[in-house]
Amino acid sequence: MLRQSRDCAAEDEGRRVTMRVAVPLLLVVWMQYGCAPESATPPVVWRDEGSYRWRELPVSRGDRAGFHELSAEKLGIPFVDSVSEDSVLQNRNLALGSGVALGDVDGDGLVDIFLAKVGGPSALYKNLGNWKFKDISREGGLELKSRNTLGATLVDIDGDGDLDLLVTSLGGSNGLFLNDGRGHFTEVTDAAGLASHRGSTTATLADVDGDGDLDLYIANYKARDALDIFPPQERGFDQVVRKVGDHFEVAPRFREHYRVQMRPDLGAVVRTQRAEPDWFYLAGNSRRFPLLRGNSSTRTGSPSPKSPIVLD
């Protein structure tokens, strides 16, 4: 949450009202607080939840809009996530769009912003307070120039009390960056076992097996669309799908990219593209993320260190 303060210059000039609001990128909630006599101001009640605290934020009812747009220039965030038309013509999946992650990366109590980017460097913006931000990507070690970064997650992966960064990438390696607590990040992707070249879009973490470590699920789409891999004259329906006896199947050349479905409700055979398999990682004691192993066709059975399970 970001914190913004304004003075109520009425009967008590020293009294300050603190607003805690959520910021979906450049939109901020701007509540109007009037100053009332001390006796009319209800006491602020914080609820302690152990590792954090919260309080209710009264929202006034009225005809005025509750959101106010702040310009990128005023915020100090001149970030633009754009992809060239030529790049999209070569790989339409580059136009999927990139994500954002918010969290206090340097322990100063203010929420900082990481913006992912395809086709250029991502950016980390330090919150200076009063709706001002500073680009600290280079000194923070998070420019990520060589990645088509789609997803970003700020989470304490190594359990040291600060927020680390996990990014997913289209066709390039996903990345894990450990924070030193002051907003300086070191890449440990290879050591964590997360190097890849799939079309990863997003990731989520939870302690699935109850051992106190965060486990990881990565959703994959495709590094490249089949429509960009095969020219139109090579991917016609009859070239991709063939009839064998009384059923239909995908020709071997295209099985990585297509599947065939019988649709009795339509009276038709439908060809659809396959996404790449998702990945599920269990964290070990070494903080490495080995792939969960087992039977990928039935998705049952005991984990085994033999062959990777993929969620298709």
C-alpha positions as CSV (number, residue, x, y, z in Angstrom):
1,M,0.0,0.0,0.0
2,L,1.2,3.5,-0.7
3,R,1.0,6.2,2.0
4,Q,0.1,9.8,1.3
5,S,-0.2,12.5,3.9
6,R,-1.9,15.9,3.9
7,D,-2.2,18.4,6.7
8,C,-5.6,19.5,8.1
9,A,-5.0,23.2,8.8
10,A,-7.9,23.9,11.0
11,E,-8.0,24.0,14.8
12,D,-5.1,21.6,15.2
13,E,-2.3,22.3,12.7
14,G,-0.2,19.4,14.1
15,R,-2.9,16.8,13.4
16,R,-2.3,14.8,10.3
17,V,-4.5,12.4,8.5
18,T,-2.8,9.4,6.7
19,M,-4.5,7.8,3.8
20,R,-3.5,4.3,2.7
21,V,-4.7,3.5,-0.8
22,A,-4.1,0.9,-3.5
23,V,-2.5,2.2,-6.7
24,P,-3.4,0.4,-9.9
25,L,-0.4,1.8,-11.9
26,L,-1.1,5.5,-12.4
27,L,-4.6,5.8,-10.9
28,V,-4.8,6.8,-7.2
29,V,-7.7,7.1,-4.9
30,W,-8.0,10.7,-3.8
31,M,-10.3,11.1,-0.8
32,Q,-11.3,14.5,0.5
33,Y,-11.1,14.8,4.2
34,G,-12.6,17.8,5.9
35,C,-11.2,19.0,9.2
36,A,-13.6,18.8,12.1
37,P,-13.2,19.7,15.8
38,E,-11.2,17.3,17.8
39,S,-14.3,16.0,19.6
40,A,-16.0,15.1,16.2
41,T,-13.0,13.0,14.9
42,P,-13.5,9.3,15.6
43,P,-10.4,7.6,17.0
44,V,-8.2,5.7,14.6
45,V,-8.3,2.0,15.4
46,W,-5.6,-0.2,13.9
47,R,-6.0,-4.0,13.9
48,D,-2.8,-5.9,14.5
49,E,-2.5,-9.1,12.5
50,G,1.0,-10.1,13.7
51,S,3.2,-9.4,10.7
52,Y,1.1,-6.4,9.6
53,R,-1.7,-4.1,10.7
54,W,-4.6,-2.5,9.0
55,R,-7.5,-0.1,9.6
56,E,-10.7,0.8,7.8
57,L,-10.6,3.7,5.4
58,P,-13.9,5.5,5.4
59,V,-15.1,6.3,1.8
60,S,-17.2,9.4,1.5
61,R,-20.3,9.1,-0.7
62,G,-21.0,11.7,-3.3
63,D,-21.1,12.6,-6.9
64,R,-17.4,13.4,-7.3
65,A,-15.1,10.8,-8.8
66,G,-13.0,8.8,-6.4
67,F,-10.0,8.5,-8.8
68,H,-7.7,11.2,-10.0
69,E,-5.2,10.5,-12.8
70,L,-1.6,11.7,-12.2
71,S,0.6,12.2,-15.2
72,A,3.7,10.1,-15.8
73,E,5.7,13.2,-15.8
74,K,4.5,14.3,-12.4
75,L,5.0,10.8,-11.0
76,G,8.5,10.4,-12.5
77,I,7.5,7.2,-14.3
78,P,8.1,7.8,-18.1
79,F,7.8,4.0,-18.7
80,V,6.2,2.8,-22.0
81,D,5.8,-0.9,-22.8
82,S,5.7,-0.9,-26.6
83,V,6.5,-3.5,-29.2
84,S,7.4,-2.7,-32.8
85,E,5.0,-3.8,-35.6
86,D,7.8,-5.8,-37.3
87,S,8.4,-7.8,-34.1
88,V,4.7,-8.6,-33.7
89,L,4.5,-9.7,-37.3
90,Q,7.3,-12.2,-36.6
91,N,5.8,-13.3,-33.2
92,R,2.3,-12.2,-32.4
93,N,2.6,-13.4,-28.8
94,L,4.9,-10.5,-28.1
95,A,1.7,-8.4,-28.0
96,L,0.3,-10.2,-25.0
97,G,1.3,-7.4,-22.7
98,S,3.5,-7.3,-19.6
99,G,2.8,-7.2,-15.8
100,V,3.5,-5.1,-12.8
101,A,4.6,-5.9,-9.3
102,L,4.3,-3.6,-6.2
103,G,6.1,-3.9,-2.9
104,D,8.5,-2.3,-0.5
105,V,11.9,-3.5,-1.9
106,D,14.2,-1.3,0.3
107,G,12.5,-1.5,3.7
108,D,11.6,2.3,3.9
109,G,7.9,1.6,4.4
110,L,6.9,2.9,0.9
111,V,5.6,0.7,-1.9
112,D,7.9,0.6,-4.9
113,I,7.0,-0.4,-8.5
114,F,8.5,-3.0,-10.9
115,L,7.3,-2.7,-14.5
116,A,8.0,-5.6,-16.9
117,K,8.6,-5.0,-20.5
118,V,8.8,-7.0,-23.8
119,G,11.4,-5.9,-26.3
120,G,13.4,-3.7,-24.0
121,P,14.6,-3.1,-20.4
122,S,12.2,-3.5,-17.5
123,A,12.2,-0.9,-14.8
124,L,12.2,-0.6,-11.0
125,Y,10.9,2.7,-9.5
126,K,11.7,3.7,-6.0
127,N,8.9,5.5,-4.1
128,L,10.3,8.8,-2.8
129,G,7.0,9.7,-1.2
130,N,4.5,12.4,-2.1
131,W,3.7,10.6,-5.4
132,K,7.2,10.9,-6.7
133,F,9.3,8.0,-8.0
134,K,12.9,7.4,-9.2
135,D,14.2,4.9,-11.7
136,I,16.7,2.7,-9.8
137,S,16.7,-0.2,-12.3
138,R,20.4,-0.1,-13.1
139,E,21.7,0.3,-9.5
140,G,19.1,-2.3,-8.4
141,G,20.3,-4.8,-11.0
142,L,16.9,-5.2,-12.7
143,E,17.1,-3.7,-16.2
144,L,16.6,-7.2,-17.7
145,K,17.5,-6.0,-21.2
146,S,17.8,-9.5,-22.7
147,R,14.4,-10.8,-21.7
148,N,10.9,-10.4,-23.1
149,T,9.5,-10.1,-19.6
150,L,5.7,-10.8,-19.3
151,G,5.0,-11.5,-15.6
152,A,6.5,-10.3,-12.3
153,T,6.0,-11.3,-8.7
154,L,7.6,-9.7,-5.6
155,V,7.7,-12.3,-2.9
156,D,10.0,-13.3,0.0
157,I,11.3,-16.5,-1.6
158,D,14.4,-17.1,0.7
159,G,12.6,-16.2,4.0
160,D,14.9,-13.4,5.0
161,G,12.2,-10.8,5.5
162,D,12.6,-8.8,2.2
163,L,10.9,-9.1,-1.2
164,D,12.7,-11.0,-4.0
165,L,11.7,-10.8,-7.6
166,L,10.5,-13.6,-9.9
167,V,9.9,-12.9,-13.6
168,T,8.5,-14.9,-16.4
169,S,9.7,-14.5,-19.9
170,L,8.5,-15.3,-23.5
171,G,11.0,-17.4,-25.2
172,G,13.9,-16.4,-22.9
173,S,14.8,-17.6,-19.5
174,N,12.5,-17.0,-16.5
175,G,14.4,-15.2,-13.7
176,L,14.8,-15.3,-9.9
177,F,16.5,-12.3,-8.3
178,L,17.3,-12.2,-4.5
179,N,17.1,-8.9,-2.7
180,D,19.7,-7.8,-0.1
181,G,17.0,-5.9,1.8
182,R,18.1,-2.5,0.4
183,G,16.7,-2.9,-3.1
184,H,19.8,-4.4,-4.7
185,F,19.1,-7.7,-6.5
186,T,21.3,-10.6,-7.5
187,E,20.2,-13.2,-10.1
188,V,20.2,-16.8,-9.0
189,T,18.1,-18.3,-11.8
190,D,20.5,-21.2,-12.7
191,A,21.2,-22.1,-9.1
192,A,17.4,-22.2,-8.4
193,G,16.8,-24.5,-11.4
194,L,14.5,-22.1,-13.2
195,A,16.3,-21.5,-16.5
196,S,14.0,-22.1,-19.4
197,H,13.1,-21.0,-22.9
198,R,9.3,-21.6,-23.0
199,G,6.5,-19.0,-23.3
200,S,6.0,-18.4,-19.6
201,T,3.4,-15.8,-18.8
202,T,2.8,-15.7,-15.0
203,A,3.7,-17.4,-11.7
204,T,2.3,-18.0,-8.3
205,L,3.7,-19.3,-5.1
206,A,2.4,-21.1,-2.0
207,D,3.5,-23.7,0.5
208,V,1.8,-26.6,-1.1
209,D,3.4,-29.4,0.9
210,G,3.4,-27.7,4.3
211,D,7.2,-27.8,4.8
212,G,7.6,-24.1,5.3
213,D,9.0,-23.3,1.9
214,L,7.2,-21.6,-1.0
215,D,6.5,-23.9,-3.9
216,L,6.1,-22.5,-7.4
217,Y,3.6,-22.9,-10.3
218,I,4.5,-21.3,-13.7
219,A,1.8,-21.0,-16.4
220,N,3.1,-21.3,-19.9
221,Y,1.5,-20.3,-23.2
222,K,3.7,-20.5,-26.3
223,A,7.0,-19.0,-27.1
224,R,5.7,-18.6,-30.7
225,D,2.3,-19.0,-32.2
226,A,1.8,-21.8,-34.7
227,L,0.4,-19.2,-37.1
228,D,3.9,-17.6,-37.1
229,I,5.9,-20.8,-37.2
230,F,4.1,-22.3,-40.3
231,P,3.2,-20.3,-43.4
232,P,-0.5,-20.4,-44.4
233,Q,0.2,-22.8,-47.4
234,E,1.6,-25.4,-45.0
235,R,-1.0,-25.3,-42.2
236,G,-4.3,-25.9,-43.9
237,F,-6.8,-28.1,-42.0
238,D,-6.3,-31.1,-44.2
239,Q,-2.5,-30.8,-43.9
240,V,-2.7,-30.7,-40.1
241,V,-5.5,-33.2,-39.5
242,R,-5.9,-36.6,-41.1
243,K,-8.4,-39.3,-40.9
244,V,-7.2,-42.7,-39.7
245,G,-9.9,-45.4,-39.8
246,D,-12.9,-44.0,-38.0
247,H,-11.1,-41.3,-36.1
248,F,-9.1,-38.1,-36.7
249,E,-5.5,-37.3,-35.5
250,V,-2.9,-34.6,-36.0
251,A,-0.1,-35.3,-38.4
252,P,3.2,-36.0,-36.6
253,R,4.8,-32.8,-37.8
254,F,2.2,-30.6,-36.0
255,R,1.5,-32.6,-32.8
256,E,3.6,-30.3,-30.7
257,H,1.4,-27.4,-31.8
258,Y,-2.1,-28.7,-32.5
259,R,-4.7,-31.0,-31.1
260,V,-7.9,-32.3,-32.6
261,Q,-11.3,-32.4,-30.8
262,M,-14.5,-34.1,-31.8
263,R,-17.5,-31.7,-31.4
264,P,-20.7,-33.7,-31.8
265,D,-22.7,-30.6,-30.7
266,L,-21.3,-28.9,-33.8
267,G,-21.2,-32.0,-36.0
268,A,-17.5,-31.1,-36.7
269,V,-13.9,-32.0,-36.1
270,V,-12.1,-29.0,-34.6
271,R,-8.4,-28.2,-34.7
272,T,-7.1,-26.1,-31.8
273,Q,-3.6,-25.0,-30.9
274,R,-1.7,-26.6,-27.9
275,A,-0.1,-24.4,-25.3
276,E,3.2,-25.5,-23.8
277,P,2.8,-27.5,-20.6
278,D,2.7,-25.6,-17.3
279,W,5.3,-26.3,-14.6
280,F,5.0,-27.1,-10.9
281,Y,8.1,-26.9,-8.7
282,L,8.6,-28.1,-5.1
283,A,11.2,-26.1,-3.2
284,G,13.8,-28.2,-1.5
285,N,15.9,-27.5,1.6
286,S,18.6,-26.0,-0.6
287,R,16.0,-23.4,-1.9
288,R,16.3,-25.0,-5.3
289,F,13.1,-25.5,-7.3
290,P,13.3,-29.1,-8.8
291,L,10.4,-30.0,-11.1
292,L,7.8,-32.1,-9.4
293,R,8.0,-35.6,-10.8
294,G,5.5,-38.3,-11.5
295,N,2.9,-39.5,-14.1
296,S,1.9,-36.7,-16.4
297,S,-0.8,-38.6,-18.2
298,T,-2.9,-39.4,-15.2
299,R,-1.6,-36.6,-12.9
300,T,-1.7,-39.2,-10.1
301,G,0.9,-41.3,-8.4
302,S,3.7,-40.6,-6.0
303,P,6.4,-38.0,-6.9
304,S,9.5,-39.6,-8.3
305,P,12.8,-38.2,-9.3
306,K,12.7,-39.8,-12.8
307,S,10.8,-37.8,-15.4
308,P,9.1,-34.4,-15.1
309,I,5.4,-34.0,-14.6
310,V,3.8,-31.5,-16.9
311,L,0.3,-30.1,-16.6
312,D,-1.1,-30.1,-20.1
